[in-house]
Amino acid sequence: MALGSAPSASARRFDAGRVCLDLLATMHPGERLDGVGALCAWIGGAGLVPDGTALGHADASWLTGFRELRGCVRVLVRGPGAGGGASYGRALGRVNELARGATPAPVAVPAQGGGLVRELAGPPGSAALLALVARDAVELLTDPVARAAVRECEGDDCPLLYLDTSRGRRRRWCSSEVCGNRERVARHRHRRRAAPARA
């Protein structure tokens, strides 16, 4: 779905498996889209644009649009029972409206040393990038297999959602290194406290 290369680790805490779920992750811990620069870093890190794409024309309206789409995706992924029927209907209408937009056009250009690399035909606009994320949300929400694989992290105070593509669908945490490690440490401490003291 995304036009760019693999996401950089510095731009995202983890790969949720879908770019629309990656957008939801920008709310935890705290607001990560706290400025235009942070949004542009996320756009590049999420692979919405090829590496090196200039986004200097981005402005505060981009932040507003991405945060609005994030809220809509959150309502839709949680389901109609979680956010109320009216807000679910509004969110669905907005995501569908954004998904109808034209997406950025990739082109192949010669690279130094031979071969071809991907670039965009022109500077991407906010609406085109929002369309990419909204279409990803539509695909996720309308694919019963993918939709059934959406999980919420079982870590304490971690609301992150991800697509569980693990073998046996037994993944429990957004990140084994972060939330999984916290739980293992907590279990270890609990066992040590519960063990009888040796004389």
Secondary structure, DSSP 4 states (H G I P E B T S, - for coil): --SSSSPPTTT-SS--SSHHHHHHGGGTTS-S--SHHHHHHHHHHTTSS-TT---TT--HHHHHHHHHHHHHHHHHHH-HHHH-HHHHHHHHHHHHHHHTSPPPPEEEEEPTTSSEEEEESSPPPHHHHHHHHHHHHHHHHH-HHHHHTEEE--STT---EEE--SGGG----S-IIIIIHHHHHHHHHHHHHHSPPP-
